Amino acid sequence: MKQIKTVDAVGQVLCHDITQIIKGVKKDVAFKKGHV
């Protein structure tokens, strides 16, 4: 894993899940590992 700028991340593969949390409504995976 390496750190890159957000603008350079377009088209790259995610190395871990990104969780979306909406208090009292939803807590779920927004993007899964491997998403391009």
All heavy atoms as atom14 arrays in JSON, in Angstrom:
{
  "sequence": "MKQIKTVDAVGQVLCHDITQIIKGVKKDVAFKKGHV",
  "atom14_mask": [
    [1, 1, 1, 1, 1, 1, 1, 1, 0, 0, 0, 0, 0, 0],
    [1, 1, 1, 1, 1, 1, 1, 1, 1, 0, 0, 0, 0, 0],
    [1, 1, 1, 1, 1, 1, 1, 1, 1, 0, 0, 0, 0, 0],
    [1, 1, 1, 1, 1, 1, 1, 1, 0, 0, 0, 0, 0, 0],
    [1, 1, 1, 1, 1, 1, 1, 1, 1, 0, 0, 0, 0, 0],
    [1, 1, 1, 1, 1, 1, 1, 0, 0, 0, 0, 0, 0, 0],
    [1, 1, 1, 1, 1, 1, 1, 0, 0, 0, 0, 0, 0, 0],
    [1, 1, 1, 1, 1, 1, 1, 1, 0, 0, 0, 0, 0, 0],
    [1, 1, 1, 1, 1, 0, 0, 0, 0, 0, 0, 0, 0, 0],
    [1, 1, 1, 1, 1, 1, 1, 0, 0, 0, 0, 0, 0, 0],
    [1, 1, 1, 1, 0, 0, 0, 0, 0, 0, 0, 0, 0, 0],
    [1, 1, 1, 1, 1, 1, 1, 1, 1, 0, 0, 0, 0, 0],
    [1, 1, 1, 1, 1, 1, 1, 0, 0, 0, 0, 0, 0, 0],
    [1, 1, 1, 1, 1, 1, 1, 1, 0, 0, 0, 0, 0, 0],
    [1, 1, 1, 1, 1, 1, 0, 0, 0, 0, 0, 0, 0, 0],
    [1, 1, 1, 1, 1, 1, 1, 1, 1, 1, 0, 0, 0, 0],
    [1, 1, 1, 1, 1, 1, 1, 1, 0, 0, 0, 0, 0, 0],
    [1, 1, 1, 1, 1, 1, 1, 1, 0, 0, 0, 0, 0, 0],
    [1, 1, 1, 1, 1, 1, 1, 0, 0, 0, 0, 0, 0, 0],
    [1, 1, 1, 1, 1, 1, 1, 1, 1, 0, 0, 0, 0, 0],
    [1, 1, 1, 1, 1, 1, 1, 1, 0, 0, 0, 0, 0, 0],
    [1, 1, 1, 1, 1, 1, 1, 1, 0, 0, 0, 0, 0, 0],
    [1, 1, 1, 1, 1, 1, 1, 1, 1, 0, 0, 0, 0, 0],
    [1, 1, 1, 1, 0, 0, 0, 0, 0, 0, 0, 0, 0, 0],
    [1, 1, 1, 1, 1, 1, 1, 0, 0, 0, 0, 0, 0, 0],
    [1, 1, 1, 1, 1, 1, 1, 1, 1, 0, 0, 0, 0, 0],
    [1, 1, 1, 1, 1, 1, 1, 1, 1, 0, 0, 0, 0, 0],
    [1, 1, 1, 1, 1, 1, 1, 1, 0, 0, 0, 0, 0, 0],
    [1, 1, 1, 1, 1, 1, 1, 0, 0, 0, 0, 0, 0, 0],
    [1, 1, 1, 1, 1, 0, 0, 0, 0, 0, 0, 0, 0, 0],
    [1, 1, 1, 1, 1, 1, 1, 1, 1, 1, 1, 0, 0, 0],
    [1, 1, 1, 1, 1, 1, 1, 1, 1, 0, 0, 0, 0, 0],
    [1, 1, 1, 1, 1, 1, 1, 1, 1, 0, 0, 0, 0, 0],
    [1, 1, 1, 1, 0, 0, 0, 0, 0, 0, 0, 0, 0, 0],
    [1, 1, 1, 1, 1, 1, 1, 1, 1, 1, 0, 0, 0, 0],
    [1, 1, 1, 1, 1, 1, 1, 0, 0, 0, 0, 0, 0, 0]
  ],
  "atom14_positions": [
    [[0.85, -1.17, 0.0], [0.0, 0.0, 0.0], [0.9, 1.23, 0.0], [1.9, 1.28, 0.69], [-0.9, -0.02, 1.24], [-1.85, 1.14, 1.28], [-3.16, 1.02, 2.53], [-2.25, 0.99, 4.04], [0.0, 0.0, 0.0], [0.0, 0.0, 0.0], [0.0, 0.0, 0.0], [0.0, 0.0, 0.0], [0.0, 0.0, 0.0], [0.0, 0.0, 0.0]],
    [[0.51, 2.22, -0.81], [1.26, 3.47, -0.84], [0.32, 4.65, -0.82], [-0.86, 4.53, -1.17], [2.15, 3.53, -2.07], [1.39, 3.51, -3.39], [2.32, 3.52, -4.58], [1.52, 3.43, -5.87], [2.37, 3.46, -7.04], [0.0, 0.0, 0.0], [0.0, 0.0, 0.0], [0.0, 0.0, 0.0], [0.0, 0.0, 0.0], [0.0, 0.0, 0.0]],
    [[0.8, 5.79, -0.37], [0.0, 7.0, -0.29], [0.12, 7.77, -1.6], [1.22, 8.0, -2.08], [0.48, 7.86, 0.87], [-0.37, 9.07, 1.11], [0.1, 9.84, 2.34], [1.22, 9.68, 2.79], [-0.76, 10.66, 2.88], [0.0, 0.0, 0.0], [0.0, 0.0, 0.0], [0.0, 0.0, 0.0], [0.0, 0.0, 0.0], [0.0, 0.0, 0.0]],
    [[-1.05, 8.11, -2.2], [-1.06, 8.9, -3.43], [-2.08, 10.03, -3.29], [-2.95, 9.98, -2.43], [-1.39, 8.04, -4.67], [-2.76, 7.38, -4.54], [-0.32, 6.99, -4.9], [-3.2, 6.63, -5.79], [0.0, 0.0, 0.0], [0.0, 0.0, 0.0], [0.0, 0.0, 0.0], [0.0, 0.0, 0.0], [0.0, 0.0, 0.0], [0.0, 0.0, 0.0]],
    [[-1.96, 11.04, -4.13], [-2.91, 12.15, -4.11], [-4.26, 11.69, -4.63], [-4.34, 10.78, -5.47], [-2.4, 13.3, -4.97], [-1.15, 13.95, -4.42], [-0.72, 15.1, -5.29], [0.53, 15.73, -4.72], [0.95, 16.91, -5.5], [0.0, 0.0, 0.0], [0.0, 0.0, 0.0], [0.0, 0.0, 0.0], [0.0, 0.0, 0.0], [0.0, 0.0, 0.0]],
    [[-5.31, 12.33, -4.15], [-6.68, 11.96, -4.54], [-6.87, 12.06, -6.05], [-7.49, 11.18, -6.65], [-7.69, 12.87, -3.83], [-7.46, 12.8, -2.42], [-9.11, 12.42, -4.11], [0.0, 0.0, 0.0], [0.0, 0.0, 0.0], [0.0, 0.0, 0.0], [0.0, 0.0, 0.0], [0.0, 0.0, 0.0], [0.0, 0.0, 0.0], [0.0, 0.0, 0.0]],
    [[-6.35, 13.1, -6.67], [-6.53, 13.27, -8.12], [-5.81, 12.18, -8.9], [-6.2, 11.86, -10.03], [-6.05, 14.66, -8.6], [-6.92, 15.75, -8.01], [-4.6, 14.9, -8.25], [0.0, 0.0, 0.0], [0.0, 0.0, 0.0], [0.0, 0.0, 0.0], [0.0, 0.0, 0.0], [0.0, 0.0, 0.0], [0.0, 0.0, 0.0], [0.0, 0.0, 0.0]],
    [[-4.78, 11.56, -8.32], [-4.06, 10.46, -8.98], [-4.7, 9.1, -8.7], [-4.35, 8.11, -9.33], [-2.6, 10.43, -8.52], [-1.85, 11.7, -8.9], [-2.22, 12.31, -9.93], [-0.91, 12.07, -8.18], [0.0, 0.0, 0.0], [0.0, 0.0, 0.0], [0.0, 0.0, 0.0], [0.0, 0.0, 0.0], [0.0, 0.0, 0.0], [0.0, 0.0, 0.0]],
    [[-5.67, 9.06, -7.78], [-6.29, 7.8, -7.38], [-7.37, 7.32, -8.36], [-7.79, 6.18, -8.29], [-6.91, 7.95, -6.0], [0.0, 0.0, 0.0], [0.0, 0.0, 0.0], [0.0, 0.0, 0.0], [0.0, 0.0, 0.0], [0.0, 0.0, 0.0], [0.0, 0.0, 0.0], [0.0, 0.0, 0.0], [0.0, 0.0, 0.0], [0.0, 0.0, 0.0]],
    [[-7.79, 8.17, -9.28], [-8.82, 7.8, -10.25], [-8.32, 6.63, -11.09], [-7.24, 6.67, -11.66], [-9.17, 9.0, -11.16], [-10.15, 8.58, -12.24], [-9.73, 10.14, -10.34], [0.0, 0.0, 0.0], [0.0, 0.0, 0.0], [0.0, 0.0, 0.0], [0.0, 0.0, 0.0], [0.0, 0.0, 0.0], [0.0, 0.0, 0.0], [0.0, 0.0, 0.0]],
    [[-9.12, 5.55, -11.1], [-8.77, 4.36, -11.87], [-7.96, 3.34, -11.09], [-7.69, 2.26, -11.6], [0.0, 0.0, 0.0], [0.0, 0.0, 0.0], [0.0, 0.0, 0.0], [0.0, 0.0, 0.0], [0.0, 0.0, 0.0], [0.0, 0.0, 0.0], [0.0, 0.0, 0.0], [0.0, 0.0, 0.0], [0.0, 0.0, 0.0], [0.0, 0.0, 0.0]],
    [[-7.58, 3.63, -9.86], [-6.81, 2.7, -9.03], [-7.75, 1.78, -8.25], [-8.94, 2.05, -8.11], [-5.91, 3.47, -8.05], [-4.9, 4.36, -8.73], [-3.88, 3.58, -9.55], [-3.4, 2.53, -9.13], [-3.59, 4.07, -10.73], [0.0, 0.0, 0.0], [0.0, 0.0, 0.0], [0.0, 0.0, 0.0], [0.0, 0.0, 0.0], [0.0, 0.0, 0.0]],
    [[-7.23, 0.69, -7.72], [-7.99, -0.29, -6.96], [-7.92, 0.06, -5.47], [-6.86, 0.34, -4.95], [-7.44, -1.71, -7.2], [-8.19, -2.73, -6.36], [-7.51, -2.06, -8.67], [0.0, 0.0, 0.0], [0.0, 0.0, 0.0], [0.0, 0.0, 0.0], [0.0, 0.0, 0.0], [0.0, 0.0, 0.0], [0.0, 0.0, 0.0], [0.0, 0.0, 0.0]],
    [[-9.09, 0.02, -4.78], [-9.12, 0.27, -3.34], [-8.47, -0.89, -2.59], [-8.68, -2.04, -2.93], [-10.56, 0.4, -2.83], [-11.3, 1.69, -3.14], [-12.73, 1.6, -2.63], [-10.59, 2.87, -2.53], [0.0, 0.0, 0.0], [0.0, 0.0, 0.0], [0.0, 0.0, 0.0], [0.0, 0.0, 0.0], [0.0, 0.0, 0.0], [0.0, 0.0, 0.0]],
    [[-7.69, -0.57, -1.55], [-7.01, -1.62, -0.79], [-7.8, -2.03, 0.44], [-7.41, -2.96, 1.14], [-5.61, -1.18, -0.41], [-5.55, 0.27, 0.63], [0.0, 0.0, 0.0], [0.0, 0.0, 0.0], [0.0, 0.0, 0.0], [0.0, 0.0, 0.0], [0.0, 0.0, 0.0], [0.0, 0.0, 0.0], [0.0, 0.0, 0.0], [0.0, 0.0, 0.0]],
    [[-8.89, -1.32, 0.77], [-9.74, -1.69, 1.91], [-11.14, -1.12, 1.7], [-11.35, -0.27, 0.85], [-9.16, -1.21, 3.24], [-8.92, 0.26, 3.31], [-9.9, 1.17, 3.6], [-7.8, 0.99, 3.11], [-9.39, 2.39, 3.57], [-8.12, 2.31, 3.28], [0.0, 0.0, 0.0], [0.0, 0.0, 0.0], [0.0, 0.0, 0.0], [0.0, 0.0, 0.0]],
    [[-12.1, -1.61, 2.49], [-13.49, -1.16, 2.39], [-13.64, 0.28, 2.88], [-12.93, 0.7, 3.78], [-14.42, -2.04, 3.22], [-14.53, -3.46, 2.68], [-14.1, -3.7, 1.54], [-15.04, -4.33, 3.41], [0.0, 0.0, 0.0], [0.0, 0.0, 0.0], [0.0, 0.0, 0.0], [0.0, 0.0, 0.0], [0.0, 0.0, 0.0], [0.0, 0.0, 0.0]],
    [[-14.58, 1.01, 2.31], [-14.96, 2.35, 2.76], [-16.38, 2.23, 3.3], [-17.28, 1.83, 2.57], [-14.93, 3.37, 1.61], [-13.58, 3.38, 0.89], [-15.31, 4.76, 2.12], [-12.45, 4.01, 1.64], [0.0, 0.0, 0.0], [0.0, 0.0, 0.0], [0.0, 0.0, 0.0], [0.0, 0.0, 0.0], [0.0, 0.0, 0.0], [0.0, 0.0, 0.0]],
    [[-16.57, 2.57, 4.57], [-17.88, 2.44, 5.2], [-18.63, 3.76, 5.18], [-18.06, 4.8, 5.46], [-17.73, 1.97, 6.67], [-17.01, 0.75, 6.68], [-19.09, 1.77, 7.32], [0.0, 0.0, 0.0], [0.0, 0.0, 0.0], [0.0, 0.0, 0.0], [0.0, 0.0, 0.0], [0.0, 0.0, 0.0], [0.0, 0.0, 0.0], [0.0, 0.0, 0.0]],
    [[-19.91, 3.71, 4.82], [-20.78, 4.88, 4.85], [-21.65, 4.79, 6.09], [-22.33, 3.79, 6.31], [-21.67, 4.92, 3.61], [-22.61, 6.11, 3.58], [-23.52, 6.09, 2.38], [-23.87, 5.04, 1.87], [-23.91, 7.25, 1.93], [0.0, 0.0, 0.0], [0.0, 0.0, 0.0], [0.0, 0.0, 0.0], [0.0, 0.0, 0.0], [0.0, 0.0, 0.0]],
    [[-21.61, 5.84, 6.94], [-22.41, 5.87, 8.15], [-23.32, 7.08, 8.14], [-22.84, 8.21, 8.03], [-21.52, 5.91, 9.41], [-20.6, 4.7, 9.46], [-22.38, 5.99, 10.67], [-19.55, 4.77, 10.55], [0.0, 0.0, 0.0], [0.0, 0.0, 0.0], [0.0, 0.0, 0.0], [0.0, 0.0, 0.0], [0.0, 0.0, 0.0], [0.0, 0.0, 0.0]],
    [[-24.63, 6.83, 8.19], [-25.63, 7.89, 8.33], [-26.32, 7.62, 9.66], [-27.05, 6.63, 9.78], [-26.64, 7.89, 7.16], [-25.91, 8.04, 5.83], [-27.68, 8.99, 7.36], [-26.8, 7.87, 4.61], [0.0, 0.0, 0.0], [0.0, 0.0, 0.0], [0.0, 0.0, 0.0], [0.0, 0.0, 0.0], [0.0, 0.0, 0.0], [0.0, 0.0, 0.0]],
    [[-26.03, 8.46, 10.65], [-26.47, 8.22, 12.02], [-27.98, 7.96, 12.11], [-28.79, 8.74, 11.63], [-26.11, 9.42, 12.9], [-26.3, 9.18, 14.36], [-25.78, 10.32, 15.19], [-25.92, 10.03, 16.66], [-25.35, 11.08, 17.49], [0.0, 0.0, 0.0], [0.0, 0.0, 0.0], [0.0, 0.0, 0.0], [0.0, 0.0, 0.0], [0.0, 0.0, 0.0]],
    [[-28.32, 6.81, 12.68], [-29.71, 6.42, 12.87], [-30.39, 5.87, 11.63], [-31.54, 5.47, 11.69], [0.0, 0.0, 0.0], [0.0, 0.0, 0.0], [0.0, 0.0, 0.0], [0.0, 0.0, 0.0], [0.0, 0.0, 0.0], [0.0, 0.0, 0.0], [0.0, 0.0, 0.0], [0.0, 0.0, 0.0], [0.0, 0.0, 0.0], [0.0, 0.0, 0.0]],
    [[-29.7, 5.85, 10.49], [-30.32, 5.4, 9.25], [-29.59, 4.2, 8.65], [-30.19, 3.17, 8.38], [-30.37, 6.54, 8.2], [-30.99, 6.06, 6.89], [-31.12, 7.73, 8.74], [0.0, 0.0, 0.0], [0.0, 0.0, 0.0], [0.0, 0.0, 0.0], [0.0, 0.0, 0.0], [0.0, 0.0, 0.0], [0.0, 0.0, 0.0], [0.0, 0.0, 0.0]],
    [[-28.28, 4.34, 8.45], [-27.55, 3.34, 7.69], [-26.1, 3.25, 8.13], [-25.46, 4.25, 8.43], [-27.6, 3.73, 6.21], [-26.88, 2.83, 5.26], [-26.97, 3.36, 3.84], [-26.24, 2.47, 2.88], [-26.26, 2.98, 1.52], [0.0, 0.0, 0.0], [0.0, 0.0, 0.0], [0.0, 0.0, 0.0], [0.0, 0.0, 0.0], [0.0, 0.0, 0.0]],
    [[-25.58, 2.03, 8.21], [-24.16, 1.78, 8.4], [-23.83, 0.58, 7.52], [-24.16, -0.55, 7.84], [-23.84, 1.49, 9.86], [-22.36, 1.25, 10.11], [-22.05, 1.03, 11.58], [-20.58, 0.79, 11.76], [-20.27, 0.5, 13.17], [0.0, 0.0, 0.0], [0.0, 0.0, 0.0], [0.0, 0.0, 0.0], [0.0, 0.0, 0.0], [0.0, 0.0, 0.0]],
    [[-23.22, 0.85, 6.38], [-22.99, -0.19, 5.39], [-21.74, 0.13, 4.59], [-21.22, 1.23, 4.63], [-24.21, -0.27, 4.46], [-24.29, -1.57, 3.69], [-23.51, -2.5, 3.99], [-25.12, -1.66, 2.77], [0.0, 0.0, 0.0], [0.0, 0.0, 0.0], [0.0, 0.0, 0.0], [0.0, 0.0, 0.0], [0.0, 0.0, 0.0], [0.0, 0.0, 0.0]],
    [[-21.27, -0.84, 3.83], [-20.1, -0.65, 2.99], [-20.5, 0.16, 1.76], [-21.42, -0.21, 1.02], [-19.51, -2.02, 2.55], [-18.37, -1.83, 1.59], [-19.06, -2.81, 3.76], [0.0, 0.0, 0.0], [0.0, 0.0, 0.0], [0.0, 0.0, 0.0], [0.0, 0.0, 0.0], [0.0, 0.0, 0.0], [0.0, 0.0, 0.0], [0.0, 0.0, 0.0]],
    [[-19.82, 1.29, 1.55], [-20.09, 2.12, 0.38], [-19.3, 1.61, -0.83], [-19.82, 1.51, -1.93], [-19.74, 3.58, 0.67], [0.0, 0.0, 0.0], [0.0, 0.0, 0.0], [0.0, 0.0, 0.0], [0.0, 0.0, 0.0], [0.0, 0.0, 0.0], [0.0, 0.0, 0.0], [0.0, 0.0, 0.0], [0.0, 0.0, 0.0], [0.0, 0.0, 0.0]],
    [[-18.02, 1.28, -0.6], [-17.15, 0.72, -1.62], [-16.37, -0.44, -1.03], [-15.77, -0.31, 0.02], [-16.17, 1.79, -2.14], [-16.85, 2.98, -2.76], [-16.98, 4.16, -2.05], [-17.36, 2.92, -4.04], [-17.59, 5.27, -2.59], [-17.98, 4.01, -4.61], [-18.1, 5.18, -3.88], [0.0, 0.0, 0.0], [0.0, 0.0, 0.0], [0.0, 0.0, 0.0]],
    [[-16.37, -1.59, -1.71], [-15.67, -2.76, -1.21], [-14.23, -2.8, -1.71], [-13.89, -2.18, -2.72], [-16.39, -4.04, -1.66], [-17.72, -4.22, -1.0], [-18.31, -5.57, -1.31], [-19.61, -5.74, -0.54], [-20.12, -7.08, -0.62], [0.0, 0.0, 0.0], [0.0, 0.0, 0.0], [0.0, 0.0, 0.0], [0.0, 0.0, 0.0], [0.0, 0.0, 0.0]],
    [[-13.41, -3.57, -1.0], [-12.02, -3.78, -1.38], [-11.97, -4.29, -2.82], [-12.74, -5.15, -3.2], [-11.39, -4.79, -0.44], [-9.95, -5.11, -0.75], [-9.41, -6.13, 0.23], [-7.98, -6.47, -0.12], [-7.41, -7.43, 0.83], [0.0, 0.0, 0.0], [0.0, 0.0, 0.0], [0.0, 0.0, 0.0], [0.0, 0.0, 0.0], [0.0, 0.0, 0.0]],
    [[-11.1, -3.72, -3.64], [-10.97, -4.14, -5.02], [-11.77, -3.28, -6.0], [-11.64, -3.43, -7.21], [0.0, 0.0, 0.0], [0.0, 0.0, 0.0], [0.0, 0.0, 0.0], [0.0, 0.0, 0.0], [0.0, 0.0, 0.0], [0.0, 0.0, 0.0], [0.0, 0.0, 0.0], [0.0, 0.0, 0.0], [0.0, 0.0, 0.0], [0.0, 0.0, 0.0]],
    [[-12.6, -2.36, -5.48], [-13.4, -1.48, -6.34], [-12.49, -0.57, -7.16], [-11.5, -0.07, -6.65], [-14.34, -0.63, -5.48], [-15.26, 0.25, -6.24], [-16.48, -0.18, -6.7], [-15.13, 1.53, -6.66], [-17.08, 0.82, -7.36], [-16.26, 1.86, -7.33], [0.0, 0.0, 0.0], [0.0, 0.0, 0.0], [0.0, 0.0, 0.0], [0.0, 0.0, 0.0]],
    [[-12.78, -0.4, -8.42], [-11.99, 0.49, -9.28], [-12.76, 1.78, -9.5], [-13.91, 1.77, -9.81], [-11.69, -0.15, -10.65], [-10.92, 0.81, -11.53], [-10.92, -1.43, -10.45], [0.0, 0.0, 0.0], [0.0, 0.0, 0.0], [0.0, 0.0, 0.0], [0.0, 0.0, 0.0], [0.0, 0.0, 0.0], [0.0, 0.0, 0.0], [0.0, 0.0, 0.0]]
  ]
}
